[in-house]
Amino acid sequence: MDWEGTIRDGRPGEEPALEALQLRASVVYDSDRDAVLAHPEVVRLPSGVIEAGGVRVAEDPLQVLGFSVVVAGAAGAWELDGLFVEPGHWRLGVGAALVADVVDRARLAGMDRLDVVANPNALAFYRAVGFEELGEVPTRFGPGLRMTLRTG
């Protein structure tokens, strides 16, 4: 299904609402809930990322539905540091629209690729939107999968 909302830059002062959305999305899976609740600092946006233009917000006329966070990555790449969608709006195209938005912006910025460390619960999503697996990497809460998406 193609979602038909808008995507805009994040706004200063919006951090608490976005972090609350991230928390709601992060505790859906039993495998993640206890670790996230024990370490609430993991749902904090990186300092200055909104002001640097690294946050994009998906919304419809009534509410914020999701957001993406990108930071500088390896040479020629952006790192997708976060992608979160309101759980009640999963599988409606919001996440795919946010990824497409980031890919378009990365291409315009001259980036060759978009990288992410995927949570195992999100692998099917990242594969569906075109990311390719590079290998397993350790994360704070267990193994993740390093993935990449060519932007050119």
N, CA, C and O of each residue as an XYZ file, in Angstrom:
608
protein
N       0.848     -1.181      0.000
C       0.000      0.000      0.000
C       0.887      1.235      0.000
O       1.859      1.300      0.752
N       0.566      2.199     -0.824
C       1.326      3.439     -0.862
C       0.709      4.457      0.084
O      -0.453      4.840     -0.051
N       1.507      4.877      1.029
C       1.067      5.867      2.002
C       1.062      7.240      1.346
O       1.941      7.540      0.538
N       0.096      8.068      1.677
C      -0.039      9.363      1.029
C      -0.062     10.505      2.036
O      -1.059     11.215      2.163
N       1.024     10.670      2.736
C       1.162     11.797      3.651
C       2.276     12.697      3.165
O       2.611     12.702      1.981
N       2.847     13.453      4.078
C       3.949     14.333      3.727
C       5.170     14.001      4.577
O       5.058     13.456      5.674
N       6.329     14.343      4.044
C       7.577     14.184      4.777
C       8.249     15.548      4.799
O       8.387     16.204      3.767
N       8.659     15.958      5.977
C       9.251     17.279      6.175
C      10.473     17.148      7.081
O      10.711     16.098      7.678
N      11.240     18.228      7.173
C      12.361     18.264      8.105
C      11.848     18.264      9.538
O      10.794     18.826      9.836
N      12.611     17.625     10.419
C      12.310     17.700     11.841
C      12.478     19.140     12.317
O      13.219     19.923     11.723
N      11.781     19.470     13.391
C      11.808     20.841     13.913
C      12.406     20.867     15.310
O      12.128     19.983     16.121
N      13.234     21.887     15.603
C      13.741     22.025     16.965
C      12.580     22.036     17.964
O      11.546     22.658     17.719
N      12.761     21.353     19.073
C      11.714     21.254     20.083
C      10.829     20.031     19.913
O      10.026     19.714     20.791
N      10.971     19.348     18.793
C      10.147     18.177     18.496
C      10.723     16.886     19.099
O      10.086     15.833     19.051
N      11.913     16.978     19.656
C      12.592     15.792     20.172
C      11.746     14.960     21.132
O      11.686     13.742     20.962
N      11.082     15.558     22.142
C      10.317     14.711     23.070
C       9.226     13.880     22.377
O       9.041     12.710     22.712
N       8.521     14.458     21.437
C       7.469     13.715     20.738
C       8.058     12.603     19.877
O       7.500     11.507     19.815
N       9.171     12.874     19.219
C       9.799     11.851     18.384
C      10.384     10.735     19.244
O      10.281      9.561     18.889
N      10.990     11.087     20.356
C      11.538     10.066     21.248
C      10.431      9.209     21.857
O      10.631      8.014     22.072
N       9.273      9.796     22.138
C       8.136      9.019     22.646
C       7.643      8.045     21.584
O       7.311      6.903     21.900
N       7.591      8.481     20.332
C       7.215      7.596     19.228
C       8.239      6.459     19.108
O       7.866      5.297     18.950
N       9.512      6.800     19.184
C      10.556      5.778     19.104
C      10.393      4.753     20.222
O      10.545      3.555     19.985
N      10.090      5.199     21.420
C       9.879      4.272     22.533
C       8.707      3.338     22.250
O       8.813      2.130     22.460
N       7.594      3.888     21.776
C       6.428      3.039     21.467
C       6.771      1.976     20.429
O       6.365      0.821     20.555
N       7.521      2.375     19.403
C       7.891      1.428     18.351
C       8.928      0.424     18.834
O       8.961     -0.709     18.352
N       9.769      0.821     19.775
C      10.869     -0.026     20.219
C      10.464     -1.101     21.222
O      11.192     -2.076     21.409
N       9.323     -0.937     21.861
C       8.930     -1.924     22.881
C       7.855     -2.890     22.386
O       7.309     -3.661     23.175
N       7.552     -2.857     21.108
C       6.534     -3.752     20.552
C       6.964     -5.210     20.680
O       6.167     -6.063     21.070
N       8.207     -5.493     20.355
C       8.687     -6.875     20.351
C       9.173     -7.283     21.736
O       9.923     -6.549     22.380
N       8.745     -8.451     22.187
C       9.177     -8.972     23.482
C      10.696     -9.036     23.576
O      11.263     -8.794     24.642
N      11.362     -9.362     22.459
C      12.816     -9.529     22.459
C      13.558     -8.230     22.769
O      14.714     -8.276     23.188
N      12.930     -7.088     22.578
C      13.582     -5.792     22.786
C      13.080     -5.043     24.017
O      13.793     -4.199     24.561
N      11.877     -5.338     24.454
C      11.189     -4.514     25.454
C      12.005     -4.307     26.733
O      12.220     -3.164     27.139
N      12.454     -5.362     27.362
C      13.146     -5.216     28.648
C      14.418     -4.396     28.522
O      14.695     -3.549     29.371
N      15.196     -4.636     27.473
C      16.445     -3.895     27.290
C      16.175     -2.414     27.068
O      16.869     -1.568     27.633
N      15.181     -2.092     26.258
C      14.868     -0.684     25.985
C      14.360      0.005     27.244
O      14.767      1.128     27.542
N      13.483     -0.652     27.979
C      12.950     -0.038     29.202
C      14.032      0.120     30.267
O      13.977      1.054     31.067
N      15.010     -0.778     30.287
C      16.105     -0.682     31.251
C      17.122      0.388     30.855
O      17.893      0.852     31.695
N      17.126      0.776     29.593
C      18.092      1.759     29.087
C      17.369      2.823     28.257
O      17.525      2.863     27.036
N      16.582      3.683     28.906
C      15.799      4.678     28.156
C      16.655      5.654     27.353
O      16.141      6.327     26.460
N      17.932      5.744     27.650
C      18.801      6.635     26.888
C      18.921      6.215     25.425
O      19.326      7.023     24.589
N      18.579      4.971     25.100
C      18.696      4.524     23.708
C      17.621      5.133     22.812
O      17.713      5.024     21.589
N      16.619      5.763     23.384
C      15.603      6.406     22.549
C      15.803      7.921     22.496
O      14.862      8.655     22.197
N      16.996      8.389     22.776
C      17.316      9.802     22.657
C      17.880     10.079     21.261
O      18.707      9.319     20.756
N      17.430     11.158     20.653
C      17.992     11.569     19.365
C      19.404     12.097     19.577
O      19.683     12.727     20.597
N      20.294     11.849     18.628
C      21.648     12.404     18.751
C      21.592     13.927     18.855
O      20.809     14.578     18.163
N      22.412     14.472     19.705
C      22.448     15.915     19.924
C      22.706     16.658     18.616
O      23.629     16.325     17.872
N      21.889     17.656     18.348
C      22.079     18.514     17.185
C      21.637     17.939     15.857
O      21.782     18.602     14.830
N      21.097     16.714     15.840
C      20.759     16.071     14.564
C      19.599     16.773     13.851
O      19.568     16.812     12.621
N      18.664     17.319     14.594
C      17.560     18.046     13.950
C      18.093     19.321     13.308
O      17.780     19.619     12.155
N      18.896     20.068     14.054
C      19.452     21.318     13.532
C      20.354     21.072     12.321
O      20.476     21.934     11.451
N      20.981     19.904     12.265
C      21.861     19.563     11.141
C      21.096     19.044      9.929
O      21.700     18.749      8.898
N      19.778     18.928     10.041
C      18.965     18.458      8.921
C      18.916     16.946      8.781
O      18.541     16.439      7.723
N      19.285     16.217      9.822
C      19.327     14.766      9.747
C      18.048     14.050     10.109
O      18.013     12.820     10.080
N      16.988     14.776     10.452
C      15.726     14.139     10.832
C      14.645     14.534      9.838
O      14.452     15.711      9.536
N      13.950     13.528      9.341
C      12.806     13.743      8.457
C      11.599     13.101      9.122
O      11.691     12.010      9.685
N      10.474     13.788      9.049
C       9.263     13.383      9.759
C       8.141     13.122      8.768
O       7.850     13.945      7.900
N       7.516     11.958      8.918
C       6.348     11.603      8.100
C       5.104     11.916      8.914
O       5.001     11.562     10.088
N       4.160     12.591      8.261
C       2.932     12.945      8.968
C       1.751     12.940      8.015
O       1.899     13.046      6.798
N       0.581     12.813      8.608
C      -0.642     13.058      7.868
C      -1.249     14.303      8.513
O      -0.648     14.847      9.439
N      -2.394     14.769      8.072
C      -2.919     16.015      8.643
C      -3.194     15.960     10.147
O      -3.295     17.002     10.793
N      -3.316     14.762     10.705
C      -3.685     14.640     12.110
C      -2.535     14.364     13.058
O      -2.617     14.707     14.237
N      -1.443     13.739     12.564
C      -0.401     13.334     13.499
C       0.915     12.981     12.801
O       0.970     12.756     11.592
N       1.967     12.943     13.613
C       3.257     12.428     13.179
C       3.152     10.913     13.178
O       2.689     10.315     14.149
N       3.585     10.291     12.077
C       3.463      8.837     11.938
C       4.801      8.115     11.998
O       4.840      6.909     12.245
N       5.892      8.828     11.777
C       7.197      8.194     11.811
C       8.286      9.197     11.526
O       8.019     10.358     11.214
N       9.530      8.731     11.638
C      10.652      9.606     11.331
C      11.894      8.788     11.023
O      12.013      7.625     11.408
N      12.817      9.432     10.317
C      14.117      8.845     10.023
C      15.194      9.753     10.575
O      15.004     10.962     10.713
N      16.337      9.145     10.890
C      17.502      9.880     11.371
C      18.700      9.412     10.558
O      18.982      8.215     10.498
N      19.405     10.348      9.935
C      20.639     10.009      9.234
C      21.786     10.814      9.821
O      21.635     11.963     10.235
N      22.934     10.163      9.837
C      24.165     10.801     10.301
C      25.252     10.471      9.288
O      25.080      9.596      8.440
N      26.363     11.174      9.384
C      27.487     10.885      8.492
C      27.962      9.460      8.734
O      28.060      9.003      9.873
N      28.250      8.779      7.655
C      28.739      7.411      7.748
C      30.131      7.309      7.157
O      30.903      8.268      7.169
N      30.438      6.131      6.643
C      31.713      5.915      5.973
C      31.773      6.809      4.735
O      30.761      7.371      4.315
N      32.961      6.933      4.159
C      33.127      7.765      2.965
C      32.109      7.390      1.901
O      31.967      6.218      1.552
N      31.397      8.397      1.385
C      30.415      8.168      0.332
C      29.101      7.597      0.799
O      28.290      7.157     -0.017
N      28.871      7.597      2.117
C      27.644      6.982      2.643
C      27.038      7.809      3.762
O      27.728      8.532      4.480
N      25.748      7.679      3.883
C      25.037      8.134      5.072
C      24.679      6.895      5.866
O      24.484      5.814      5.309
N      24.597      7.066      7.172
C      24.168      5.988      8.070
C      22.730      6.276      8.497
O      22.437      7.338      9.046
N      21.845      5.325      8.242
C      20.470      5.432      8.730
C      20.509      5.036     10.195
O      20.519      3.852     10.533
N      20.532      6.036     11.054
C      20.710      5.829     12.487
C      19.402      5.495     13.184
O      19.406      4.998     14.310
N      18.298      5.762     12.530
C      17.003      5.447     13.120
C      15.897      5.545     12.094
O      15.901      6.423     11.231
N      14.949      4.631     12.201
C      13.745      4.647     11.370
C      12.639      4.070     12.233
O      12.665      2.890     12.583
N      11.669      4.903     12.575
C      10.615      4.484     13.488
C       9.262      4.939     12.970
O       9.104      6.066     12.502
N       8.290      4.041     13.063
C       6.922      4.313     12.628
C       5.990      3.922     13.766
O       6.207      2.923     14.451
N       4.944      4.731     13.956
C       3.929      4.387     14.961
C       3.457      2.961     14.703
O       3.084      2.631     13.578
N       3.467      2.111     15.729
C       3.088      0.712     15.518
C       1.734      0.514     14.841
O       1.583     -0.430     14.066
N       0.777      1.341     15.095
C      -0.529      1.218     14.451
C      -0.523      1.553     12.973
O      -1.526      1.363     12.286
N       0.608      2.054     12.477
C       0.731      2.420     11.062
C       1.794      1.601     10.326
O       2.187      1.942      9.210
N       2.252      0.526     10.956
C       3.190     -0.371     10.286
C       2.503     -1.015      9.094
O       1.293     -1.238      9.112
N       3.265     -1.307      8.077
C       2.827     -2.011      6.869
C       1.853     -1.193      6.007
O       1.096     -1.746      5.209
N       1.890      0.127      6.187
C       1.041      1.002      5.375
C       1.857      1.853      4.404
O       1.300      2.678      3.680
N       3.174      1.655      4.387
C       4.025      2.391      3.460
C       4.756      3.578      4.045
O       5.519      4.235      3.336
N       4.546      3.874      5.326
C       5.222      5.026      5.936
C       6.728      4.798      5.985
O       7.498      5.673      5.588
N       7.155      3.641      6.464
C       8.582      3.346      6.546
C       9.238      3.337      5.180
O      10.329      3.881      5.011
N       8.584      2.724      4.204
C       9.134      2.692      2.841
C       9.246      4.102      2.274
O      10.219      4.413      1.587
N       8.269      4.958      2.550
C       8.325      6.346      2.074
C       9.481      7.097      2.732
O      10.148      7.899      2.080
N       9.719      6.846      4.008
C      10.840      7.491      4.687
C      12.175      7.028      4.104
O      13.081      7.841      3.919
N      12.305      5.739      3.814
C      13.543      5.244      3.203
C      13.727      5.869      1.822
O      14.827      6.315      1.495
N      12.682      5.909      1.014
C      12.782      6.511     -0.323
C      13.196      7.979     -0.222
O      13.992      8.458     -1.029
N      12.663      8.682      0.753
C      13.019     10.082      0.972
C      14.501     10.214      1.305
O      15.184     11.078      0.755
N      15.002      9.371      2.196
C      16.415      9.426      2.572
C      17.298      9.088      1.375
O      18.321      9.738      1.159
N      16.912      8.081      0.598
C      17.696      7.696     -0.585
C      17.759      8.859     -1.574
O      18.826      9.154     -2.112
N      16.640      9.512     -1.815
C      16.623     10.665     -2.727
C      17.552     11.772     -2.224
O      18.309     12.351     -3.003
N      17.495     12.058     -0.954
C      18.322     13.112     -0.373
C      19.806     12.733     -0.392
O      20.669     13.580     -0.623
N      20.092     11.448     -0.145
C      21.478     10.970     -0.185
C      22.043     11.101     -1.597
O      23.180     11.535     -1.784
N      21.250     10.729     -2.568
C      21.680     10.827     -3.976
C      21.996     12.292     -4.313
O      23.030     12.579     -4.917
N      21.119     13.207     -3.929
C      21.339     14.634     -4.205
C      22.584     15.169     -3.499
O      23.225     16.106     -3.975
N      22.918     14.561     -2.357
C      24.103     14.982     -1.608
C      25.376     14.294     -2.102
O      26.458     14.510     -1.555
N      25.242     13.465     -3.138
C      26.402     12.795     -3.708
C      26.826     11.529     -2.985
O      27.943     11.048     -3.178
N      25.953     10.991     -2.160
C      26.263      9.751     -1.447
C      26.029      8.555     -2.365
O      25.064      8.528     -3.129
N      26.911      7.574     -2.285
C      26.796      6.361     -3.095
C      25.848      5.328     -2.499
O      25.279      4.497     -3.207
N      25.693      5.404     -1.174
C      24.893      4.378     -0.529
C      24.358      4.862      0.815
O      24.791      5.874      1.366
N      23.403      4.097      1.310
C      22.820      4.306      2.618
C      23.069      3.025      3.402
O      22.700      1.941      2.950
N      23.690      3.137      4.568
C      23.999      1.984      5.405
C      23.109      1.980      6.637
O      22.628      3.026      7.074
N      22.895      0.788      7.196
C      22.110      0.650      8.427
C      22.576     -0.593      9.158
O      23.024     -1.560      8.540
N      22.467     -0.562     10.467
C      22.589     -1.778     11.275
C      21.160     -2.121     11.665
O      20.522     -1.415     12.446
N      20.672     -3.220     11.102
C      19.267     -3.591     11.259
C      19.052     -4.463     12.490
O      19.813     -5.392     12.763
N      18.007     -4.140     13.212
C      17.514     -4.998     14.278
C      16.960     -6.264     13.618
O      16.295     -6.167     12.586
N      17.213     -7.432     14.178
C      16.694     -8.657     13.559
C      15.185     -8.625     13.286
O      14.721     -9.247     12.331
N      14.425     -7.913     14.106
C      12.977     -7.823     13.887
C      12.609     -7.026     12.646
O      11.482     -7.122     12.161
N      13.550     -6.235     12.123
C      13.276     -5.380     10.962
C      13.911     -5.891      9.668
O      13.839     -5.211      8.645
N      14.522     -7.055      9.691
C      15.224     -7.551      8.500
C      14.317     -7.668      7.289
O      14.699     -7.259      6.192
N      13.142     -8.209      7.462
C      12.238     -8.375      6.319
C      11.896     -7.018      5.703
O      11.835     -6.894      4.480
N      11.677     -6.019      6.526
C      11.393     -4.679      6.014
C      12.566     -4.160      5.191
O      12.387     -3.730      4.052
N      13.769     -4.202      5.770
C      14.924     -3.655      5.058
C      15.198     -4.406      3.766
O      15.570     -3.790      2.766
N      15.027     -5.699      3.763
C      15.180     -6.460      2.522
C      14.140     -6.022      1.493
O      14.454     -5.864      0.313
N      12.910     -5.827      1.943
C      11.815     -5.458      1.032
C      12.042     -4.105      0.363
O      11.600     -3.887     -0.765
N      12.736     -3.188      1.060
C      12.975     -1.868      0.463
C      14.318     -1.797     -0.248
O      14.733     -0.718     -0.672
N      15.008     -2.933     -0.388
C      16.184     -2.990     -1.238
C      17.542     -3.065     -0.568
O      18.557     -3.091     -1.263
N      17.600     -3.101      0.746
C      18.896     -3.213      1.417
C      19.465     -4.613      1.211
O      18.729     -5.599      1.160
N      20.789     -4.679      1.095
C      21.500     -5.943      0.951
C      22.327     -6.198      2.208
O      22.866     -5.269      2.809
N      22.418     -7.452      2.591
C      23.127     -7.834      3.801
C      24.636     -7.858      3.571
O      25.125     -8.362      2.560
N      25.361     -7.293      4.550
C      26.822     -7.312      4.495
C      27.418     -8.239      5.548
O      28.521     -8.753      5.359
N      26.723     -8.458      6.629
C      27.223     -9.343      7.675
C      26.746     -8.928      9.050
O      26.268     -7.812      9.257
N      26.887     -9.844      9.974
C      26.458     -9.610     11.348
C      27.459     -8.714     12.067
O      28.667     -8.812     11.852
N      26.936     -7.837     12.927
C      27.766     -6.960     13.742
C      27.229     -6.958     15.173
O      26.025     -7.094     15.388
N      28.120     -6.804     16.145
C      27.640     -6.730     17.529
C      27.007     -5.361     17.790
O      27.457     -4.343     17.265
N      25.959     -5.359     18.606
C      25.353     -4.111     19.063
C      25.236     -4.193     20.581
O      25.520     -5.226     21.187
N      24.829     -3.128     21.159
C      24.680     -3.060     22.611
C      23.745     -4.143     23.154
O      23.937     -4.631     24.267
N      22.740     -4.512     22.371
C      21.730     -5.456     22.850
C      21.742     -6.790     22.111
O      20.749     -7.517     22.125
N      22.843     -7.110     21.476
C      22.922     -8.377     20.759
C      23.277     -8.155     19.300
O      23.539     -7.027     18.882
N      23.287     -9.232     18.526
C      23.711     -9.099     17.126
C      22.722     -8.296     16.280
O      21.505     -8.376     16.449
N      23.297     -7.526     15.372
C      22.528     -6.811     14.361
C      23.085     -7.202     13.007
O      24.061     -7.947     12.921
N      22.480     -6.714     11.978
C      22.949     -7.040     10.637
C      23.287     -5.752      9.906
O      22.428     -4.890      9.724
N      24.540     -5.622      9.486
C      24.951     -4.468      8.690
C      24.388     -4.673      7.295
O      24.566     -5.733      6.694
N      23.700     -3.642      6.775
C      23.075     -3.701      5.466
C      23.387     -2.420      4.706
O      23.721     -1.401      5.310
N      23.279     -2.471      3.397
C      23.532     -1.298      2.572
C      22.533     -1.224      1.424
O      22.013     -2.241      0.965
N      22.281     -0.021      0.978
C      21.397      0.226     -0.156
C      22.107      1.217     -1.075
O      22.428      2.330     -0.658
N      22.348      0.827     -2.298
C      22.976      1.720     -3.276
C      22.002      2.822     -3.648
O      20.817      2.567     -3.859
N      22.497      4.039     -3.727
C      21.618      5.176     -4.010
C      21.699      5.594     -5.474
O      20.871      6.383     -5.932
N      22.676      5.084     -6.215
C      22.856      5.502     -7.604
C      22.242      4.576     -8.598
O      22.326      4.820     -9.801
